[in-house]
Amino acid sequence: MAFSPPPTIGRYKVLGVVGKIDDIVVLSCEDKLTGQLREMKAVRSRLSPPTSALYVDSSHIVKVIDLGSEAGRAYTVTEKVRWQPLSLMKAEKQSLTFYTLLLEGLLRAVKALYEAGIRYGYVDWRVIYWSPVGPVLDCVGISALVCDQTYCEGIYELLADSKKMFDVRWYKRALNLARREEIDKALKVLIDGYSSDARRRLAVLITQLAQAGKAAEPLRKEILRVALMKRLDLAVVYDLEKRAEELLGAEAEESE
């Protein structure tokens, strides 16, 4: 159903439509009390479930200013940031570095939510936005909670190429192992879930690092993070191999 925003919603003057995602319209608006520019996400249909939003103070989560309903339509108001839905990003070619930084930011945001006492549920890709400020985790019409302090259901699937390339069963098994700090087993499960040459090389690397001591722990964890990225090219694997070779060489010298 078409939705033409009214001139004002609540105490906010509507300046224009920024974008639309499914049943959610994103509006640029001005707070009539303060004159500050804000962004509003409003549900276009009148029959909408209750509005919910995340009130968590984190540098990686945009602050929700206000929420309510107008003429039967739920809305939330947030700080004004430039945003882009991740669904659009999936259609674009992004570098591995970009996705690595994105995932790191999301995990920091997830940790902040966990520390605030919000622990159960999921994050829906439709309401995760990327901005220069950081990931925007807020929602209109659905609950958006997170599962775990370090890992979040849905984020890795979001960054995967497709269900065909990324079997969710492998992910869930690896997730459970990672939660128990069984990093080597989690890595092997993840690598076995892929068929590319780059990931087979990582499997060899994991075997080598399994013989190393605690000094290899940070690198093993980094490989786990890299293995879950959407794209993995050989240049990244070569860099990891070089670092592993240097680390193992240093350990060999110390043992002599």
MOCORMO-V865452 format. One record per residue. N is the residue number from 1. RES is the residue in one letter. D_LAST is the distance of its C-alpha to the last C-alpha in Angstrom with 2 decimals. Layout:
[[N,RES,D_LAST] [N,RES,D_LAST]]
This chain:
[[1,M,73.81] [2,A,74.06] [3,F,73.34] [4,S,74.84] [5,P,73.58] [6,P,76.34] [7,P,76.66] [8,T,75.21] [9,I,73.11] [10,G,73.21] [11,R,72.97] [12,Y,71.17] [13,K,72.84] [14,V,71.54] [15,L,70.71] [16,G,69.62] [17,V,67.57] [18,V,63.88] [19,G,63.08] [20,K,63.68] [21,I,61.37] [22,D,63.10] [23,D,65.51] [24,I,64.02] [25,V,65.34] [26,V,63.47] [27,L,65.86] [28,S,65.64] [29,C,67.76] [30,E,68.85] [31,D,69.18] [32,K,72.85] [33,L,72.23] [34,T,69.43] [35,G,69.69] [36,Q,65.96] [37,L,64.80] [38,R,63.26] [39,E,62.32] [40,M,64.05] [41,K,63.16] [42,A,66.29] [43,V,67.07] [44,R,69.82] [45,S,71.42] [46,R,73.62] [47,L,72.54] [48,S,69.01] [49,P,66.92] [50,P,66.22] [51,T,64.11] [52,S,60.76] [53,A,58.17] [54,L,54.96] [55,Y,55.48] [56,V,51.88] [57,D,50.86] [58,S,47.78] [59,S,46.95] [60,H,46.17] [61,I,49.48] [62,V,52.78] [63,K,55.23] [64,V,58.23] [65,I,61.32] [66,D,64.05] [67,L,65.08] [68,G,68.39] [69,S,70.93] [70,E,73.85] [71,A,76.61] [72,G,74.55] [73,R,71.47] [74,A,68.20] [75,Y,66.23] [76,T,63.26] [77,V,62.93] [78,T,59.61] [79,E,58.37] [80,K,59.12] [81,V,56.09] [82,R,55.76] [83,W,54.63] [84,Q,54.04] [85,P,53.99] [86,L,50.77] [87,S,53.02] [88,L,53.92] [89,M,50.33] [90,K,49.54] [91,A,52.04] [92,E,50.31] [93,K,47.16] [94,Q,44.57] [95,S,41.06] [96,L,38.01] [97,T,37.37] [98,F,40.88] [99,Y,40.44] [100,T,37.07] [101,L,38.75] [102,L,41.75] [103,L,39.81] [104,E,37.87] [105,G,41.23] [106,L,42.83] [107,L,40.11] [108,R,40.49] [109,A,44.22] [110,V,43.79] [111,K,41.73] [112,A,44.54] [113,L,47.10] [114,Y,45.19] [115,E,44.97] [116,A,48.71] [117,G,49.35] [118,I,50.00] [119,R,47.88] [120,Y,49.80] [121,G,51.31] [122,Y,50.25] [123,V,50.31] [124,D,52.70] [125,W,51.76] [126,R,55.35] [127,V,54.99] [128,I,51.55] [129,Y,51.97] [130,W,49.57] [131,S,50.52] [132,P,49.07] [133,V,49.13] [134,G,47.02] [135,P,47.82] [136,V,51.34] [137,L,51.61] [138,D,55.28] [139,C,57.85] [140,V,61.53] [141,G,63.10] [142,I,59.98] [143,S,57.43] [144,A,54.00] [145,L,51.49] [146,V,47.80] [147,C,45.86] [148,D,42.54] [149,Q,40.56] [150,T,37.89] [151,Y,39.36] [152,C,42.96] [153,E,44.92] [154,G,46.38] [155,I,44.18] [156,Y,41.74] [157,E,44.71] [158,L,46.39] [159,L,43.62] [160,A,43.36] [161,D,45.34] [162,S,47.56] [163,K,47.82] [164,K,47.60] [165,M,44.14] [166,F,42.91] [167,D,43.82] [168,V,44.44] [169,R,43.42] [170,W,39.83] [171,Y,39.89] [172,K,41.32] [173,R,38.88] [174,A,35.91] [175,L,37.62] [176,N,37.86] [177,L,34.19] [178,A,33.20] [179,R,35.51] [180,R,33.66] [181,E,30.34] [182,E,29.24] [183,I,27.87] [184,D,26.12] [185,K,29.31] [186,A,31.49] [187,L,29.69] [188,K,29.98] [189,V,33.65] [190,L,34.35] [191,I,32.73] [192,D,34.58] [193,G,37.73] [194,Y,37.57] [195,S,38.11] [196,S,37.09] [197,D,34.41] [198,A,32.69] [199,R,32.38] [200,R,31.19] [201,R,28.30] [202,L,27.55] [203,A,27.57] [204,V,24.76] [205,L,22.84] [206,I,23.48] [207,T,22.11] [208,Q,18.78] [209,L,18.63] [210,A,19.67] [211,Q,16.21] [212,A,14.81] [213,G,15.28] [214,K,17.87] [215,A,16.73] [216,A,18.24] [217,E,21.50] [218,P,23.39] [219,L,22.75] [220,R,23.88] [221,K,26.97] [222,E,27.67] [223,I,27.63] [224,L,30.09] [225,R,32.32] [226,V,32.20] [227,A,32.92] [228,L,36.10] [229,M,37.41] [230,K,40.60] [231,R,39.28] [232,L,35.86] [233,D,35.44] [234,L,32.71] [235,A,31.95] [236,V,30.75] [237,V,28.60] [238,Y,27.07] [239,D,26.19] [240,L,24.57] [241,E,22.62] [242,K,21.38] [243,R,20.37] [244,A,18.58] [245,E,16.70] [246,E,15.66] [247,L,14.71] [248,L,12.65] [249,G,10.95] [250,A,10.24] [251,E,8.89] [252,A,6.52] [253,E,5.34] [254,E,5.52] [255,S,3.82] [256,E,0.00]]
